Amino acid sequence: MSTTRELPPALHTPEQVEEGEPRATAGDRPGRGRLHTLARPCGYYLASRLAVLLAAMGARWFAPHLHLFSAMTTGWDAKWYTLIAQHGYPHHIVNEAHGSRWAYFPAWPLVIRGTVDVTHLSYVPATLLLTFALGLTSAIAVWLAVREVFGRVVADRAVLLYVFFPTAYVLSLGYSEALFITTCGACLYALSRRYWVTAAAFAVLGGLTRNFGVVLVACVVVAAGHAFLTTRRLRPLLAVAIAPLGFVAWLLYSWWMVGTPFAFVQAERFWGDAHFVWFTTPILAVVDLFTGAAALKNGQVVLCVLGVAFAYVGIVLLSKARDKGVTIPTFWWVFTIGGTLAMLSSYQPDSVLRYSMAVITVYAAYAWRMKPAWEGPLVGMLGVSQGMLMVITLVGSQFPHTATLWP
């Protein structure tokens, strides 16, 4: 197996490949079936979910009365998504038992509601089915996006890092991460292949899933806008027009319902007066950790600093890959910087590491430098961390008012 320091023999910018033209990547072999090609990332995902399930079952040792599947699909933020799926949004921004439905975007609740209506399952099994399926599609989307730039070998390792990432346990909870990361990977892949309208469609979905979806809109505008200016074709221009529609539609709906387009911002104040703090949360966490040993006992601070370090080192490695001759598309940089800024804007310090999961381009940078001999030890360490956080999350969901660490 080649080492991660080796560069794929054929790398191209999106401008060098016409729409629909196959792209040569490292490790690809003529005639290899798509199913066989995807076997490794799919296998990684299934192995990680088995590990998470075992950890979840172990949580019952600490909370014997834990209703496992219910806690996985309705605990913490998942309860708000379920509530929206069941009853929609209220006509006023009000405090609904220390929170508000308006803080959450509509795509994930709509997918849950649609699955319930189609399958006639109750909300718990429907959500479990969706989280498993979308977790798998997210792993495939990450693999496809990374393969377009770094080749198959690095893409395999990137998915391995992604599915065993410490906070990847949320892919098995009723959270929107799996859906959103699927849209991110799919959008980046479509932009690499110059599937402009497809990329715009995923940007629309991303804009309806998370506020971070505006980063996908920016990626489409940059890539498709450049293509339009250089080729004067209408399809890239159409993509630029389509991409913002999801986020804009959500703003207009909020304005119509409650009188402000930024209802999701106002609603966050019901969680301890949460608000945009100009990136001071991660800065303060780093200062606390390096100025006092007592901060090591604060799980929120530790997770926040790990998220900052993950993003910073990843950006440095991505720059080194570019310096070594890997052609990093401009929209990858837009996504990386925009996603990192979105991650660092969190008011809650323990959310920073979870938000960093969506910056999928960073996994590619780490995978590029990763040696084959590191895979086993690194995955073992990450898997143990993920299992521990899963246990803490499930047990804490039974005692939310006294928990000191949450997703």
NORPE-V841307 format. One line per field, one symbol per residue. phi: phi as a letter, one per 20 degrees, with the letter a starting at -180 (. if undefined). burial: + if it has 9 or more other ideal C-beta (glycine too) atoms within 8 Angstrom, else -. A space follows every 10 residues. Layout:
phi: ???
burial: ???
This chain:
phi: .fffefeffc ccfgfecfgn ffdfcfnfcg nffffffeff fffgffffff ffffffffff fecgefegff ffdcelffff fffffecmdf ebecfdmmrb fffdfeffff ffffffffem efffffffff ffffffffff ffffffgfdd nffffgfffg fffdggefff fddedegfff ffffffffff ffemefffff fffffffedb ffgfffgfff fffffffffe dmeeffffff ffgfffffff fffffffcnb fdffffffff dmlfafdlmf gffffffffe dbffffeegf fffffffffg ffffffffff fffeofeefg ffffffffff ffffeffeff efffffgfef ffgfffffee egfegfgfff ffffffffff fffffffecf edfdbbg
burial: ---+---+-- +--+--+-+- --+-++++-- ------++-- ++-++++++- ++++++-+++ --+--+-+++ ++++++-+++ +++++----- --+--+--++ ++++++++++ +++-++---- +-++++++++ ++-+++++++ ++++++++++ ++++++++++ ++++++++++ ++++++++++ ++++++++++ ++++++++++ ++++++++++ -+++++++++ ++++++++-- ----++++++ -+++++++++ +++++-++-+ --++-+++-+ +--+----+- ++-+++-++- ----+--+++ ++++++++-+ +-+++-++-+ ++---++++- ++++++++++ ++++++++++ ++++++++++ ++++++++++ ----+--++- -++-++++++ ++++++++-+ --+-+-+
